[in-house]
Each structure stands twice: as C-alpha cells, then as structure tokens.
Amino acid sequence: TMRRWLEANPDDELAKEVRAQLTSEPERYARYTREYMGWGVFALMGRA
C-alpha cells in the first residue's frame, strides 16, 4: 500500500506528495463515492 511504501521511504522525493494524498483521499472518496454507491460500511487501515 502507499502507506507502507511511505513508512519504508520517508525521505523519498515523492514522500510529501504521497503523504498529502493519503490525507485527502479518504475524505474525497467518502464524499464522492457515496453519491454513486449509497451508504456502506468501510474498513480503514489504522495509522501507526
């Protein structure tokens, strides 16, 4: 997963971009996907 990659490569030049995407994507996914899929149960991987 992207989170595991980030943990293994915290100093990579893409780390800042990956971190930003990991922060914004869950909210974006929940906001826009609900319109098409309705309400559901989502399991999220816990942050370490």
Secondary structure, DSSP 8 states (H G I E B T S, - for coil): -HHHHHHH-TTSTTHHHHHHHHHHHHHHHHHHHHHHH-S---------
